[in-house]
Structure formats: C-alpha cells, structure tokens
Amino acid sequence: MRQLPLDAIPYEAWEPTKTTLHLWTQVVGKIALACSPRRSHWWNATLKPESHGLRTSLLSSAQTPFEIAFDFHEHVLTIATGAAHAPAVISLHDGLSVAEFYEAVTRALRSLGIDVRIWTKPYGIPIETHFEHDREHHTYDATAARRFWNVASWTASVFERFAERFVGKQGPVQLFWHSFDLALGRYSGRRAEGPGSSNAVEREAYSHEVIAFGFWPGDARTPAPTYYTYTAPEPAALTQNVLRPAAAQWAPSGSGHLGVLPYEAVRTSAQPEATLLDFLQSGYSAGANAAHWDVAALERS
C-alpha cells in the first residue's frame, strides 16, 4: 500500500488531459460494450484497474478473443488477441486527437482481424462531436496522466480492502467510462425500479438496491477530485446519518444526495488509508441503516 505523499491532482492543471483521456476511454468502453455479453449493471463494459492502468474484460468478435489495455507508465494502448502474433500497440502522446485515436484503434483492430462497429457519439457528457470528427481534444500530459493513475490505483487498492468486509452481492472495483469515475457497489439483494424518468441504461444500472462508493476527478461544476457515496433508491432518513471524517458532508445531487469527501482531505491526512476507509464505512452504515438492510447477514464477522 502506497504511503504519503500521495500525488496532488489539481483539476485545472490537468483538465485538458482528463477530458481527452475520458474520451479515449469512451472509445474503448464502447468497443467493450459491443464485444461482450451483458452482465449485471453493465459490468461487462467497464474498465478494470490493474498495476499500470486500465483494461477491458476479455472480449470477443467473430470468435476472436481479445482485450484492450491502457498503460499509464509506458503511455501506450495495447490490443492483444489469443493468436500467436504480437499485440497491436498505440502510443499515447500529446497532440493525439480523439479522432486520430479512434482511427488508430479501428485500424489496429482490423489488422488483428477484428471489425467492430460502435455508435461514435460520446455518452453522458456535454460533448456532441463524434469521435471520428473530434480534433479539438488532443492534450496528453504524460506526467499528469501518471499522477492520476497513481491516485486511482491507490484508491482501487483501498476499495478492495473495504470490499473484503462484505459477503453479499458486490461489484468489482471498476471505472465507468461514461462518467470517468472509479466505483464499487454493494447490493442488498432487493430489486428496485430505478429513477422514475430513467432511460434503459439507468434502469439496468439501478435495477437493484445499491450503496455505491467512488472516486471522481471532477468536472467544471465540481473542479476538484472527490470521493463519494450514495444509496439508490435513496431512503428518507439517509442524510440524518453522520458521515466521517469531519471533512465529509452530504450534498444535494439531482433529486437526492451524495456523501462527498474531498480527495485533498485524504491526501493530507496523517493516515490516508484509514481516513478513506472511515468515509466508506460511514457511507455504508448510513445507507444500510436508513434502508433497513440485513447488515448481520451481509457483513463478514
């Protein structure tokens, strides 16, 4: 487990890289969505953390198994198949636009005998330009990307430590590319209807009662990396429960609330792992108590 100092990742300094990288992960995530059988809550299409970056699950196209991985230490994207030939490698560098990245990935897949068709409009973010036409987003600061991954991989390891306490249905630690957040979900086992106005994506995501936890690098409205927790559907008494540590608070979000803790409060803590675990546990306790989960049956003694 990495000790202090954890890297600072001020939002404004790396926002152009973050946005470009977010769009690159959407390209790869949509390929994963097209080339994998559906799993609960879209877990088949998410990106999973590993030591040097993010990877897809095992994918398949025309009976050809393959996987795609981002490496934020060597700053490359690799596409590997089960065949004997070498993986395709794409260099990640400053100046590589989303359009060029999309073209390079498509060309590399075809060189491996894989032809994938995806809907190329970004999903869930206020960018309308389709991937193949987006030459506006082309910033990749390798140092900033590595710092982000240092934080994300440390966070993933703490989430894994937290996950071992729970024996019920629980998602993997995974990056959801539509919102670019690293997340973990715990489930009571009870079905839920999802938000009343939800689309098909949200209905699947929230088909069962969940307490979620995540790490999010921020956006223009919240320009700071933040840890969060929420319960869906949100029980009436949720925000009557106190979050820990003192820097954590409940914040309005849509029709409900997020429990939020600034990353800086964790980074500057004398015991960052303990601080983050305390926040995660307090968020779980708040949701489980308010929604009347059978805590004794779901937790490891």
C-alpha positions in Angstrom: 0.0 0.0 0.0 1.4 3.4 -1.1 2.1 5.8 1.8 2.3 9.5 1.9 2.9 11.6 -0.1 0.0 10.9 -2.4 0.1 12.9 -5.6 -1.7 16.2 -5.9 -4.0 16.3 -8.9 -5.4 19.8 -9.1 -8.3 19.8 -11.6 -7.5 22.9 -13.5 -3.9 21.8 -14.2 -4.8 18.6 -15.9 -8.4 19.2 -17.2 -7.4 19.2 -20.9 -5.6 15.8 -20.4 -8.5 14.5 -18.3 -11.1 15.3 -21.0 -9.0 13.8 -23.8 -8.4 10.7 -21.7 -12.1 10.5 -20.8 -13.0 10.4 -24.4 -10.3 7.8 -25.2 -11.8 5.6 -22.5 -15.2 6.1 -24.1 -13.9 4.8 -27.4 -12.5 1.6 -25.7 -15.5 1.3 -23.5 -17.9 1.3 -26.4 -15.9 -1.4 -28.1 -16.2 -3.5 -24.9 -19.9 -2.9 -24.9 -20.2 -4.1 -28.5 -18.0 -7.2 -28.0 -19.1 -8.7 -24.7 -22.3 -10.4 -23.4 -24.2 -8.2 -20.9 -23.5 -8.6 -17.2 -25.5 -7.1 -14.4 -25.4 -3.3 -14.3 -23.2 -3.1 -17.4 -20.2 -4.6 -15.6 -19.1 -6.2 -18.9 -18.4 -2.9 -20.5 -16.4 -1.2 -17.7 -12.7 -0.8 -17.4 -10.9 -2.7 -14.7 -7.8 -1.3 -12.8 -4.5 -3.2 -12.9 -1.0 -2.2 -11.9 -0.2 0.1 -14.8 -3.6 1.2 -16.0 -7.0 0.1 -17.1 -8.1 -2.9 -19.2 -11.3 -4.3 -20.6 -12.7 -7.7 -19.7 -12.0 -10.5 -22.2 -13.8 -9.5 -25.3 -14.8 -11.5 -28.5 -15.5 -10.6 -32.1 -16.3 -13.3 -34.7 -14.9 -15.9 -32.3 -11.7 -13.9 -31.8 -10.9 -13.3 -28.1 -9.1 -10.0 -27.4 -8.6 -7.4 -24.7 -7.6 -3.7 -24.7 -5.4 -2.1 -22.0 -4.2 1.4 -21.2 -0.7 1.6 -19.7 -0.1 4.9 -18.0 3.5 4.1 -17.1 4.6 3.3 -20.7 1.9 5.5 -22.1 0.6 3.1 -24.7 -2.6 1.3 -25.6 -2.3 -2.4 -26.4 -4.7 -4.7 -28.1 -3.9 -8.3 -27.6 -5.6 -11.4 -29.1 -5.3 -15.1 -28.3 -3.4 -15.6 -31.6 0.3 -16.0 -31.8 1.1 -12.6 -33.4 2.3 -9.7 -31.3 -0.2 -7.2 -29.8 -1.0 -4.0 -31.6 0.5 -1.0 -29.7 -0.7 2.6 -30.0 1.5 5.4 -28.5 -0.4 7.8 -26.2 1.2 11.2 -26.6 0.4 14.9 -26.6 -1.2 16.0 -29.8 -3.0 12.7 -30.4 -6.6 13.9 -31.0 -9.7 11.8 -30.3 -10.2 11.4 -34.0 -6.7 10.1 -34.5 -7.0 7.8 -31.5 -10.3 6.4 -32.8 -8.8 5.9 -36.3 -5.7 4.2 -34.8 -7.7 1.9 -32.6 -10.0 0.9 -35.5 -7.1 0.3 -37.8 -5.3 -1.8 -35.2 -8.4 -3.9 -34.6 -8.8 -4.6 -38.3 -5.1 -5.6 -38.6 -5.9 -8.3 -36.0 -9.0 -9.4 -37.9 -11.5 -7.7 -35.7 -14.2 -5.5 -37.3 -16.2 -3.6 -34.6 -18.9 -1.0 -35.3 -19.8 1.4 -32.5 -22.0 4.5 -32.0 -19.4 7.2 -32.0 -21.1 10.0 -30.2 -19.8 10.5 -26.6 -22.2 9.3 -23.9 -23.2 11.1 -20.7 -21.0 14.2 -21.2 -21.7 17.6 -22.8 -19.6 17.0 -25.9 -21.6 16.4 -29.1 -18.7 15.9 -31.6 -18.5 12.3 -32.8 -15.1 10.5 -32.1 -14.1 10.4 -35.8 -14.5 14.2 -36.1 -13.1 15.4 -32.7 -9.8 17.1 -33.3 -10.4 19.6 -30.6 -9.4 17.3 -27.7 -5.7 16.3 -28.2 -3.9 17.0 -24.9 -2.0 14.3 -23.1 0.4 15.3 -20.3 2.1 12.0 -19.5 3.1 13.2 -16.0 -0.4 14.3 -15.2 -1.8 11.0 -16.5 0.6 9.0 -14.4 -0.2 11.1 -11.3 -3.9 10.5 -11.8 -3.3 6.8 -12.2 -1.1 6.7 -9.1 -4.1 8.1 -7.1 -6.6 5.9 -8.9 -4.6 2.7 -8.3 -4.1 3.5 -4.7 -7.8 4.2 -4.3 -8.6 0.9 -6.0 -6.5 -1.0 -3.5 -8.3 0.7 -0.6 -11.6 -0.1 -2.2 -10.5 -3.7 -2.4 -9.6 -3.7 1.3 -13.0 -2.2 2.1 -14.8 -4.8 -0.2 -13.4 -7.8 1.8 -15.8 -6.9 4.7 -18.9 -7.6 2.6 -20.3 -11.1 1.7 -23.4 -10.1 -0.3 -23.6 -9.2 -4.0 -20.9 -6.7 -4.7 -19.5 -5.3 -7.9 -15.8 -5.3 -8.9 -13.8 -2.1 -8.5 -14.2 -0.7 -12.0 -14.1 2.5 -14.0 -17.4 3.6 -15.5 -16.3 5.4 -18.7 -19.4 7.4 -19.2 -18.7 9.4 -16.1 -15.0 8.6 -15.7 -15.3 7.5 -12.1 -13.8 4.5 -10.3 -16.6 2.8 -8.4 -17.7 -0.1 -6.2 -21.3 -1.1 -5.4 -22.8 -3.2 -2.6 -26.3 -4.7 -3.1 -29.0 -5.7 -0.6 -30.5 -8.3 -3.0 -33.8 -6.4 -3.3 -35.0 -5.3 -6.7 -35.5 -1.6 -7.4 -37.3 0.2 -10.2 -34.6 2.8 -10.7 -35.2 6.5 -11.2 -38.8 7.2 -12.4 -37.6 9.0 -15.5 -34.6 6.8 -16.2 -33.6 5.5 -19.6 -32.8 1.9 -20.4 -29.2 2.4 -19.3 -30.1 3.8 -15.9 -32.9 1.1 -15.4 -30.2 -1.6 -15.8 -27.7 0.3 -13.7 -30.2 0.7 -10.8 -32.3 -2.5 -11.2 -31.4 -3.5 -7.6 -30.9 -1.5 -4.4 -27.3 -0.3 -4.1 -25.0 1.6 -1.9 -22.2 3.0 -4.2 -18.8 4.4 -3.5 -16.5 6.1 -5.9 -13.6 8.4 -6.8 -14.2 11.1 -9.4 -11.6 13.5 -10.8 -14.2 16.3 -11.1 -15.7 18.5 -13.8 -16.4 22.1 -14.5 -19.2 22.2 -11.9 -17.1 20.5 -9.2 -13.5 21.3 -10.1 -11.8 19.0 -7.6 -11.2 15.3 -7.2 -13.7 13.9 -4.8 -14.7 10.6 -3.1 -18.4 10.0 -3.0 -21.1 7.6 -1.7 -24.9 7.4 -2.4 -27.8 5.0 -1.8 -30.3 4.2 -4.6 -33.2 4.4 -4.2 -32.4 7.0 -1.5 -34.2 6.2 1.8 -35.9 9.2 3.5 -33.6 9.2 6.6 -30.3 8.9 4.7 -28.9 12.3 5.5 -29.7 12.1 9.1 -26.8 9.8 9.5 -23.4 11.5 10.1 -20.5 10.9 7.7 -16.9 10.6 8.8 -14.3 12.2 8.8 -15.3 15.8 9.7 -14.5 17.0 6.2 -17.2 14.7 4.7 -20.7 16.1 4.1 -24.0 15.4 2.4 -24.5 17.4 -0.8 -27.7 17.8 -2.9 -27.4 15.9 -6.2 -30.3 15.8 -8.6 -33.3 14.6 -6.6 -31.2 13.0 -3.9 -27.9 13.4 -2.1 -24.2 12.4 -2.4 -21.9 12.0 0.5 -18.7 13.7 -0.5 -15.2 13.8 0.8 -12.5 16.0 -1.0 -9.5 14.0 -2.1 -7.3 16.7 -0.6 -8.7 15.7 2.9 -7.5 12.2 2.3 -4.2 13.1 0.7 -3.2 15.5 3.5 -4.4 13.1 6.3 -1.8 11.6 8.6 -3.4 8.2 7.8 -4.9 8.4 4.3 -5.9 4.8 4.1 -7.7 4.9 7.5 -9.3 8.2 6.6 -10.7 6.8 3.3 -11.9 3.5 4.9 -13.7 5.5 7.6 -15.5 7.5 5.0 -16.5 4.4 3.1 -17.7 2.6 6.2 -19.7 5.7 7.3 -21.4 5.9 3.9 -22.3 2.2 4.0 -23.6 2.4 7.6 -25.7 5.4 6.7 -27.3 3.7 3.7 -27.7 0.3 5.2 -29.3 1.7 8.4 -31.6 4.1 6.6 -32.7 1.4 4.1 -33.0 -1.3 6.8 -30.5 -3.8 5.2 -29.9 -7.1 7.0 -26.4 -5.9 8.0 -25.6 -9.0 10.0 -26.2 -11.3 7.1 -24.3 -9.2 4.6 -21.1 -8.4 6.5 -18.1 -10.7 7.3 -17.7 -11.1 11.1 
